[in-house]
Amino acid sequence: MYNFIFDVDDTLYDQLEPFKQAFQENFSLNKKISVELLYRYSRKFSDEVFELSQQGSISMNEMYIYRLTKAFNEFDISIQPQQALDFQKDYAAFQEKITLLPDIEKTLDYCTEKQLTVGIITNGPSQHQRNKIKNLNLTHWINPKNIFVSGELEMAKPDKRIFYYVENQMKLETQKTFYIGDSYRNDVLGAKSAGWKTIWYNRRGHLIKNKVSEPDFIVGKEEEIYDLVRSLVS
């Protein structure tokens, strides 16, 4: 029987929604820009400095300022550091109201019904990610012992050590374990480097020019996750 380990951000819930709400709360621009594209840039620049923030080389506030400032720069727009921090405060507040994507909830229900082993690996500061886990009510489906937050482990995706650690803690069989996530770099490459199978939840239509490794499956729509998990199990 397969095991299914999930990412959290933009996999279990729509991370763009609280981002849009925080944008509307903080910015009124003369120049019209795509908020979704701004969001995608912010994720890209967040990945660039995430390890530095994990190591303590830069503060979380410096990371928040960097990723949003650089994202706006892609549209030739400059913002002040305090604007980025005000945005982040509202972004975090709106994330307290997040809900599971309907098809993800359906998938977790199915995994519970079939008594499949499920878990979570998520990157981010401990309290911030734990708040999301609580708001999404994930312990309804997932044993708290099977939820792993990088900020508590001194290692983070895409480092294969975090996958090895989870595999050992959960006593998983490598070739029967799927990791499901939205980030090609963190989720697909990280899990593949540890020998896991991967499902790339590419709901934003990201294009990877130089793929180092191919995911085992790619899904682009919510309902495809449930259909794929069910077909793999059956």
N, C-alpha and C positions, 0 to 999 in steps of 0.2 A: 504494500500500500504506500502511496506517495505521501510526503510531508509538504506542507505549504507554509512558507515563512514570508511575511509581508513587510514592505516598507510602510511608512505612515503618510508623510507629506506628499500631497498630490497623487496619492495612490488610493488611500482609504477615503479621502474627502477631497473636495475641489478647493485647492489652495488659492486659486485665482479669485474666488468670491470675496474672502476677507481682504485680499490685496486691493481689489477694486473699491471696496467700501472705504478702506483707509485712504486710498488715492483721492476719492471724491471728498473726503473729510478734510484733506490737507492741501490740495492743489487746485487752483483755478487758472488754467493756462490760456494764453492767447493763441498758442500754437496747438492744433489738434494732433494728438498722438494716439497710437494703439496701446491701450493699457495692458493688453495681453502680451504684446511684444516687450513692453517695459518690464513686465513680470518675468518674462523669459530671460531677459538680459540680467535682471537682478539675481535670478537663480544661477546663471552662468558665473557672474562675478562673486557670488557667495561661495560657490565651489572653489574658486581660485584661492580664497583666503581662509577657508573653513579650517584646514589643518592648523594654520597659524593661531586661530582663535582657540582651538582645542588644546594646543600646546601652551597657551598663555603668552605667546609672543606678541599678540595684539589683544586688546580687550574686545568684548562682545560689542560694545558701543562703536568701537573703531571699525569692526566688521560691518555693522549695520550702516554706518556712514559710507564706507567704501562701496558696498554693493549697490546702494541706491544712487549715490552720486555718479558712479560709473555708468549705471543704467541710463540715467538722464542724459549723460554726456553723449550717448549714442544718438540722441535726438538734438544735439547741439544746445542743450538746456543745462544751465548751471543752477544748483541748489546749495543752500547753506547747510552746514553740519547739523544745526538745530532742527532744520526742517526734516532731515532724515530721521532724527531721533524722535521727533513728534509723530512722524508717520509710523515708525516702528511701534511706538506706544499704542497707537490706535489699531495697528495691524494685529498686535498681540491680543488686544481687547476683543476685536472682532473674531479672532480665532477661538475665543471661549464659547462662541455660538455655533461652531462647526457641527455638521452632522455627517454620518456615513453616507456615501453614495449608495443609492438603492440596490444596485446590483452587487456591490461589495457585501452589503448586509445579507442579501440572498445567498451569496457564495459562502459566507461564514455560517449561515444557518445550515447549508448543505454539508459543510465540513463537520459541523457538530452532529448532524443526523447520522453521518457515516462514520463518526468517531475517528476522524482523521487528526493527526498531530498538526497543530498550527502554532505559529509564533510570530513575534515582531522583532525586527532589528531597525532601529531608527537613529539617525544622526541628529545631534543637537544637545543643548544644555539640559541637564537632568530635569529641573523643575518645569521648564518650558515644555518639554516633550511629555512629561508625566501629566501635565494639565490637559494636553490634547488627548492623551490616552483615557483620562477620566471623562472628558467631555464627550468622547466618542463611545464611552461605555464598553470598551474593548474587553474588559475582564468578564463580561457576560459570555463571551465565546472563548476567550484565551486565558489559560492559566497564568496568573501573574509571574510565576517562575519562568515562563517562556517569553517574557517581554524584556528586551535588552535595549538600553539607551547608551549611545556612545559616550555621553558626558559622564557616565558612571564607570566606564571601563578603561579609560586612557587609550582607547583605540577606536577608529571609526572607519566606516566604508569610504573608499574601496579597499582598504587594507584587508588582505585575506585573513589576517589573524582574528578579526572579529567573527568571521564566518566559522573558522576552526573552533573558536571558543564556544560559540553557540552550538555547533555540532556536537562538541564534547559534553556540554552542559545538558543538552536535550537528548543525547544519545541517538543522534540521527544517523541514518545510512546515507552516505554521500550521494550515491547515484540515484537515490530515491527522494531527494530533497529538491524542491523548486523554490526559488526566490522570486517574488513578484514585486516589481518596483518601476518607477517612472524614469529614473535617471540612468542613461546608458553608461556613464562613467562610474558612478557610485554603485549602482545596483547590478547591472549586467556584468561589467568587467570585474567588479569585486567578487561577486558570487561565482563567476566562471573560473576565476583564478584559484578558487578553493575547491573546484571540481563539482560545484553544484550545477543543477539545471536552472535555466532562467526563463521567466516570462516578462518580456519588456512591455510595460503598460504605456505605450507611446500615444497618449491621448492628445498631446499637443502637436503631433506631427513633426517631431524633430527629425532633421536630416543629418546623418553622420557621414561625413565625406570619407574618412579613413577608418573603417571599422577594424579594430584589432581582433575582435571576436564576435561571432554571430550569436545572438540569443537563440534559445531553442524554439521559442514562440514569440510572436509579436501580436499584441492586440491593440486596437485603436479606439474601440468604443466600450462603454461600460458593460453592456450586456454580453460582450464576447468573453469576459473573464469567467462568468458563471458557466457559460457553454463549454469553454475550454477545460475548466477544472472538472466539470461533470464528465466530459468525454474521456479525460485522462484516467479518472477513477474507474469508470465503467469499462 
